[in-house]
Amino acid sequence: MKTSEFLSLLREHPNKSLVFEYQPGKNVGANYHITEIKNITIDSVDCGAGTDYWKETIIQLWESPTEKDKTEYMSAYKAMGILSKVDRIKPMVKDAEVKFEYSNVQFHTAQLFVNDHSVQADTLFLHLGVEKTDCKAKETCGVPEVSAQENTANSCAPGSGCC
């Protein structure tokens, strides 16, 4: 999801509670805060010597331990207010991919992609997920494309021809 798409969702549903599902059936607690917005520039070289460049917006979510019993989620309106203020200080790149950085005691710190969203009654859900790492230079490295089922095995084992 692009940053502009996320901002549009917030504007379309200002009175809805904003809930983030970080794993199927597991939501970020209602005690979350938006603690940081990062405008990230990626300028990379892959293992096949290919270069790439892109921008991302990373929104950090943090659960306040002093508000662990909180049951009301932040509204989309409040989130939009926070993001608008940040955008005035450090403009966000609207066509950049938006990711959410999150962790808790049962879930490692990760940058999560928006896989989907849904609106149910008074709630705007963002369904987040991790994206597996991948070799961008498969052709250069001689790594064959594999099906999702075959991909469960470690196709980049030593001696496999991968980076």
Secondary structure, 3 states (H helix, E strand, C coil): CEHHHHHHHHHHCCCCEEEEEEECCEECCCCEEEEEEEEEEEEEECCCCCEEEEEEEEEEEEECHHHCCCCCCCEHHHHHHHHHHHHHHCCCCCCCEEEEEEEECCEEEEEEEEEEEEEECCEEEEEEECCCCCCCCHHHHCCCCCCCCHHHCCCCCCCCCCC
